[in-house]
């Protein structure tokens, strides 16, 4: 089995990484569109925010659905369906002129992200990798998505300087369809089975009966809340509240002369730092307890966010926060997906991780929607930041209760008590 894994992991990892890169480059750019679209049509901030919130929600709803499609019918069919949904959503959104139209079409975009995102692609990578290399392989795939976050917002900002935002959506649709050329490389061996194959219903029942699965589900909620809120609202937050940058020589030398450009740069810095953070998390996940690593990441996020919002917001504090938060950004993904694979096995990893990821996207929906609603109500994002601090601390505590042992090898509680 090991030689087979070593022979398949390279093309699978390359193809999967490129697909994640493209999908996340586009997804990470939506915050850059918020002010131009809202300004053009005279929308409230909450109206476009709600569209992005719906995108996050349907990304979450779609992840277990596309994971189940991949588990039952094949990974590549799931990716094709996802890319088609993604492109259709982008093209149709370019013609939308009302908030309701954008909000409805973001359902398609959300499904598209699900079909080309972590739930499907990390499952393929996980099955192709050997046991000893699975954590770092998942980290590399996740880091590729992070690298897309570096490129996406900056590319969107540059493209909007030479074409309307509608045309940028069309360009992005072409890009996501182009990744389908890599599908021949996206092959991985079937997950190994011992004995009779376990039906998916039995696997789900076994996971739902395990308290650790509920804890992982609950713990992933804050990750989605924090990431989606910052992705969608951080550029606008910086543009409105950040101190002056006119006399910052370093930024001026980089061509960053406006707070809107600083906002795009901040998202890119988060993505760049996260490349290192996810690779480090994948490597550490091979050597140390994943639950303690996750608890540490959520604790660090809580501390960093508290300090950032408690101090004056300046260009320097924005970039420092972006760099530190970036190292913690998607570092939770290889650890969480690796935890699901380790505890519940690889056969139905797409479905089981997809359900856990739904919690992540419920948090994402709340973070984006609450950000827009609280801004319209109070004129700032203060309440939303503090909610993020609270849920981050909650996730740090929740992960301490996870039992990392594979469920198939555990002694039933009653038998253990009798012994």
N, C-alpha and C positions, 0 to 999 in steps of 0.2 A: 504493500500500500504506500509505503513511504516514497519509493522511486517514482510511482505514478503521480503522487502529489507534487514532487519536485519538478516533474516534467510539465505539469499543467499550470502551475502557479504563475509563472512569468507572463505568458500571454493573457491569462485571466486578469492578473493584477494590472497589467498595462491597460487593457480594454476597460476594465471596471473603473480604474482611476480617471481615465479620460472622460468617461460618461459622467462620473460624479463631478469632475472639474467643470464640464460644460453646464450641467444642470444647476450646480450651486453658484456658478458665476452669474447666471441669469437671475436666480432667486435672490441673491444678495443685493442685486441692483435696484430692487423695487423701492427702497427708501429714498433713492436719488430722484425717483419720479414723483414723489409725493407733492412737493411744493409746486413744480411746473404744472402738473395736471390739475391740482386744486385751484391754482391761480387762473389757469385758462378758463375753467368752467365756473369759477366762483363758488366752489364747494367748501363746506366746513371741513376742518381737519379730520373730524371723526368719520366723515363719509368715505374718504379714500382709505383711512385706517381700517374701517370695517371691511372693505374689499380685501385688504391684505390679511386681515384676521380670518376671513372666510377661506382665503387661500391656505392659511396654516391649518385651519380646522379640517378642510377636505384633503390636505396632505396627510393629516393624521388618520382620517377615515379611510383613505385610499391605501395606506401602507399595509395594514393586515389583509386587505382585499387583494392587492397586487402580490403580497407575499404568498397568499394561498394559491393564486393563479400560478405563480412561479413554482411552488411546491408540487402542484398537481399537473400542470400542463407544460412547464418548462420555463426557465429563466428568460430566454430570449423573446418568447411570446409576450411575457410581461413587460419587458423593456420596449418592445415595438408599440404595444398599446399605450404605454406611458408617454413615449416620445410623441405619438400622434395626438394624444390629449394635450400635451404641453404646447405643441406648435399650434394646434387649433385654438386653444385658449388665448395665446399671444396674438395671433392674427385677428381673431374676432374682437379682442380687447382694443386693438388699434382703431376700431370703428366705433367704440362705445363713447357716448356723449353724456350719459347720465350716471349718477352713482349706482342706481339699481342694475344697470347694464354691466358696469364694471364688477359689481359684487357677484352677480350670477356667473359671469365668465371666469371669475377667479376660482370657481369650483372646478372648472376644467383644468386650469393651471395647477391647482392643488393636486388633482389626480395625476397630472403629468409629472410633477415633482416626485410623487409617491412611486410611480412606475420606473423612474430613472434614478431613484435615490437610495438611501442607506438600506431600507428594508429588503430590497431585492438584491442590490449589488454586493452588500457586505455578506449576504448569505452565500452568494456564488464564491466570493473570495474565501470565506470561512471553510467551505467544503473543499476547495482546491488546495488549501494550505495544510501542512502537516500539523500535528498537535503542538509540537514545540515552537513552531513559527506562526501559529494562527494569530496570536495577539499582535505581533508586530506587523503582520500582513493587513490585519484590520486597521491598524494605526496608519499604515501607508495609504490605504484607500480613503480613510477619513481625512488624512492630510491633503489628499488631492482635491477633495471638496473644499477644504480650507484655502488651497491655492486659488481655486476659482473665485473665492470671495475677495482675494486680492485684486483680481483682474476685473471682475464684473462691475462694481460701482465706478471704478475709474474709466472703464471702457464706455459705460453708459453716459457718464458725464462728458466725455470727449465727443461721443457720437451726437449728443444733443446740442453740441456747439455748431455742428455742420448740417444737422437734419432735425426735423420735428420728432417728438417722442414717439409718434405713431410709426414712423419709419424704423426707429430703433427696435420697436417690438417685432417688426417684420424680420429685421436682421437677426434678432435672437431666435426667432422661430426657425429660420434656415439653419442656424448653428445647432439647435437641438436635434433637428432631423439628420444632420450630417453625422452624428455619433452612431447612427444605425449601420454605417459602413464597418464598424468595429465588431459587429455581432458574431461573425465567424470565429473570432478569438475568444468569445465569452462562453467557454465550455468548462465544466468542472465535473469530477466524478460524483456519482450519487453518494449520499451519506451512507456510511457502513451500517449494516443491520446485523443483529445477532438474533437468530431464531426467526419466528414469524414476524412479518412487518406489523408495526403498531399503527392502528387506524388514527387519523388525525383527531377524531373525537376523543379517543382515549388519551392522546398526548395532551390535548387541551384540558381535559378533566384532571389529569395528574398535575399539570401546572397550576390550575386554579385552586387545587386543594392544598397547595404548598404556600404557607404564609410568606415565604421569601419572594414569591412571584408578585404578590400584592405590594410588598415593600419596594421592590424594584419599580413597579408600575407607579406607585405614589412618588417615589424619589425622582423619577425622570420628569415630573411635571414642572418643577422649578427651572430645570434646564431649558425647557421650551419657552417658558415665560420670559426668562432673562434674555435669551438669544433673540427671540422674535421681537421683543420690545426694542432692544438696542438696534437690531438690523433695520426695523421700520422707522424708528423715531430719532435715532441718534443724530443723523445728518441735520434734521430740522431742529433738534434740540441745540446742537452746536451753533447752527446758523443764527439762532435767536438769543442765546444766553452767553455765548463765549465772549471773553474779553477781546479787545482789538488786536489785530495781527499785522497792522500796517508797518510797524517798526520792528518786526521780528525778522532779523537778517537771514536766519537759516531757512525759514519758510519762504521768504521772498526769493531767495536763491533757487528754491525748488519750484518756483512758479506758483506757490500757494499765497494768493493775495486776498482771498475772500473767505468768509466763514463757510460758505457753501462748498468751496473747494477743500477746505479743511475737513468738513464732514465726510466727503468722499474719501479723503486720505485716511481718516480715522478708521473707517470700515475696512479699508485696504490693509492698514497696519494690524488690525485685529486678525484678519485672514492670514497675513504673513507670519505673525507671531504664532498663530495656531498651527501652522505647518510643523513648527518645532514642537509645540505642545502636544499635538496628537501623536507624533512619532515617539516622543518621550513617554507618553502614556501607554502606547502599545508595547514599548520595550519594558517599561516597569511592570505592566500587567503580566508579563511572562515570569517575573521574579517575585512579586509581592502580592499580597491579598488585594483583590480588586475592590472589595467593599471598603477597605480602609483607604485605598487610593481615592475612591469616589467621595467618601466622607471628607477627605482632606481637600479635594478640589472644591466642593461646595462651601466648605468653611473659608477657604481662601477667597472665593468669589464674594462671599458675604462681607469679609473684612475690606476688600478692595473697593467694593461699591459704596460701603459706608463712608470710607475716607474720602472718596471722590466727590460724593454729593454734599459732604459736610464742609468741604473747603471751597474757596472761590474757583469758578470754572475759567481757566485760562488755556491758551493754546498748548502750553507745556503740560498742564494737568490732563488735557484731553489725550495727548499723544502717549503720556506715561500710562494713563488708565487703559488706553487701547492696547498697548503692548503687553501689559500684565494680564488684562482680561483675555487677550488673545491667546496666551499660553494655556488658559483654562477653558477656552471656548468650546471646542468640540472634543476636548480630551476625555469627556465623559462617554463618547460614543463607542470607541473601541473597547473600553472597559465594560460598558453596559451590554453591548452585543456579545462580547466575549464571555461575560457572566451568564447570559442566557444560553449560549452554546454549551458552556461547560456544565451548567446545572441540568439542562433539559435536553441536551443532545443536538445533533446537526440536522436530522431528517426534516423537522418542521421548524427550523430556525427562522425561516422567512415569516411564517405565520406568528410564531410566539414573540419574536422581536417586534414584528409589526404591531401587535397588540400593545406591547409596552411603549412603542413609539407613539401610539395614539395618545397616551397620557402626555407625552412630550408636546404634542401638537395641541392638545386641549390647553396646556399652559401657554403655548404660542398664540393661540386664538385670544385668550384672555389678556395676554401682555400687549398685543397690538391693539385690540379693541379698547381696552381700558386706557391705554396711552392716549388715543384720540379723544375718547369721551371725557377723561379727566382734564385734558388740555382745553377742550371747549368749555368745560364747566369752570375751571379755575384759572385758565390762562397759563399754566405751566405743568411740568411733569413730576413735581415733587412727590405726590402721593404714590404714583406708580413706581418710582424708584424705591421708596421705602417698603412697598409691598414685595418687590423683588428681593430686598434684603431679608425679609421675613421668611419667604418661601425657600430661599437658599439655605438659611439656618435649619429649617425643617428637614430638607433633603439630607443635610449632613448627618442629622440624628437618625433618620430613617434607615440609611444604609448600614449603620452599625448593627442592625438586627438581622441582616441577611445571612442565611446559612449557605455557604459556598459549595458544600458537598453536592455531588451529582445525586439527583433524587433516586436514580435507579440503584444506587449503592447504600442508601440510608436504611437503618433499621427502623421498622414501624414503631411509633411511640409506645403502643401497648405492649409489644413484644420486648422492647427495651426495658420497660418498667418491670415486666414479669421476670426478666433475667436478673 
